[in-house]
Amino acid sequence: MSAAITRFSDWSVVSEPALPDAVRTLLIQTVEDAHLTVCELRRRGLEVTFERVETPRELNEALARSDWDVVIADYTLPRLLGSDALEIVRRSSPDLPFVFVAEDSIQDKAIAGMLSGAQDCVAKETLTRLAAVVRREVREARVRQEGIRARRKLQYLAYHDPITDLPNYAYFRDRLEQAILNARRRVCRGALLVFKVNEFREINESFGHEIADRVLAHVGRCLKETVPDGCELACLRANEFAILIPVLASEEQAIRLVLSAAESLHKPLVVGDVALEAQSRFGVVYFPDHGSSAEILTQNARKAQYQARKTCSLYSVYLPHGAQNRISDLALVSDLRRAIADDRLYLLYQPKMDLRTGATVGVEALARWNHPVLGTIPPARFIPLAERTGLITPLTLWSLEQALRQGREWADQGFPLRVAVNLSMQNSSVADLWERLFDRLAAARLGTHQLQLEITESVVMINPAATLSNMKRLKELGASFAIDDFGIGYSSLAYLKRLPIDEIKIDKSFVVHAATEAEDGAIVKLIVQMGHELGLKIVAEGIEDAETLDFLARLGCDMAQGYYIGRPLPGPELGAWLAARRKQGTS
């Protein structure tokens, strides 16, 4: 997180401010008058450093170049009137002390100029007053500045946690309410993540309050390095933290941030010979789905966090008391395990089209589940459930076997399509997953050149070295790789050039309005150009109309996928669809 957070040690309040060792003085005077002024100030025991200017340009440059303690100006100069000089100074530094020096004959005019903001006016005939005036005005300016600092400190104390230097609940609640209001106005969604440091009471009791506070401060530092710009981070109370995503691109974005935050907390804090590692379980809520106020959302996020702790999961998404969610997670997990083992899930396949030829060149395999009692369970429900409970690995392997079998059938029918299977971000944490993938590919009769594995940027970032090594092994077997949802992750582009990938799939949040909104169109164009420079194919997801398809073709995008091109279909139906297109000469 790039935004700096002020610490309490940055403030010091002094009851009687002392003068600086040398008063930084900006003189708007002739050479002769400036010499007299400096000599008089020093003769009265006031040490000064100074710069002299005579024109508006010189004055603006001096104000921009340095900080000053006081400005002393003749009321009349050939190229700069005193009132004009005062206006320039006030625009640049409203609180900077400004003192006029004037002849007796025009002192009334100079005094009138004080009504515009000058602090004092000293007659040249009584220049002996000048040192006392400068001392007084510099001290008073410092008192005003320290008052401002004191008010800022009080405001900071009211809205920040003193241990972690993070915003507290009072501040965060206001930001959350604004995000909820914005979501209503823009008809979009946001997310709130709430989590606690596990076993914090034990840390407190075993090591004492000071070490416990150091752990919390360590957690704050780790999170600030992880939470991206545009999101809000806060310490709600004691060992409870929260992250706000004001505008959510997809539910997966929230889960990626959970994984990223959890990974950052694994950095140990070494206390003597002991390495203390902060671990957490996360509660996730989406708004406006799960609440219309900050209090309700925070309460529901805490309920979800408690559920995660109860089920020993890294995170849990809040489940409202709806008909579909009355069945417990534990029962649903049991049903999902049996559905995978008994082959009661099914895959749909969405076609990918070559934008140059119009031919169907590949498909993406999408897992679906028709529960015998609850009916269709959406992927947004059962995929996260599988990730939290370790079922994602058998689900991925099942999907891979089904996709390979279906791809072999299409190849026998004369449609040698490349079949893409998604690898979940949780899969990368399973040590033997890659080995089991190798085993499945070795046993498959379908050429591995017809298999593509789609991974997100988050998969790569969890363990870059191991992921790169395993990807290279699969690449040697003939499989290809695509980076999915490109553009909404937090990984470095440095990994992009190191990975053995073949395609980049632009996230649909940029594609949907690419033809009508200049910013989205510019982002898509930039990704296409960058990908081609790296020798990669570019796939656009979420094509819903001809206008967007034509726009992408003009940009030189290689492939497209979306409802306008073809909806996800069961394997046999897609085979019939391909045959019909071939008959029409379109595939």
Sequence and secondary structure as in RCSB ss.txt:
>XXXX:A:sequence
MSAAITRFSDWSVVSEPALPDAVRTLLIQTVEDAHLTVCELRRRGLEVTFERVETPRELNEALARSDWDVVIADY
TLPRLLGSDALEIVRRSSPDLPFVFVAEDSIQDKAIAGMLSGAQDCVAKETLTRLAAVVRREVREARVRQEGIRA
RRKLQYLAYHDPITDLPNYAYFRDRLEQAILNARRRVCRGALLVFKVNEFREINESFGHEIADRVLAHVGRCLKE
TVPDGCELACLRANEFAILIPVLASEEQAIRLVLSAAESLHKPLVVGDVALEAQSRFGVVYFPDHGSSAEILTQN
ARKAQYQARKTCSLYSVYLPHGAQNRISDLALVSDLRRAIADDRLYLLYQPKMDLRTGATVGVEALARWNHPVLG
TIPPARFIPLAERTGLITPLTLWSLEQALRQGREWADQGFPLRVAVNLSMQNSSVADLWERLFDRLAAARLGTHQ
LQLEITESVVMINPAATLSNMKRLKELGASFAIDDFGIGYSSLAYLKRLPIDEIKIDKSFVVHAATEAEDGAIVK
LIVQMGHELGLKIVAEGIEDAETLDFLARLGCDMAQGYYIGRPLPGPELGAWLAARRKQGTS
>XXXX:A:secstr
  S    GGG    SS    SSEEEEEES HHHHHHHHHHHHHTT  EEEEEE SHHHHHHHHHH   SEEEEES
  TT  HHHHHHHHHHH TTS EEEEE GGGHHHHHHHHTTT SEEEEGGGGGGHHHHHHHHHHHHHHHHHHHHH
HHHHHHHHHB TTT  B HHHHHHHHHHHHHHHHHHT  EEEEEEEETTHHHHHHHH HHHHHHHHHHHHHHHHH
HS TT EEEEEETTEEEEEESS S HHHHHHHHHHHHHHTTS EEETTEEE   EEEEEEEETTT SSHHHHHHH
HHHHHHHHHHTT SEEE   S STT S HHHHHHHHHHHHHTT EEEEEEEEEETTT  EEEEEEEEEEEETTTE
EE HHHHHHHHHHHTTHHHHHHHHHHHHHHHHHHHHHTT   EEEEE  TTGGG TTHHHHHHHHHHH SS GGG
EEEEEEHHHHHHSHHHHHHHHHHHHHHT EEEEEEETSS   HHHHHHS   EEEE HHHHTTTTT HHHHHHHH
HHHHHHHHTT EEEEE   SHHHHHHHHHHT  EEESTTT   B HHHHHHHHHHHHHHT  
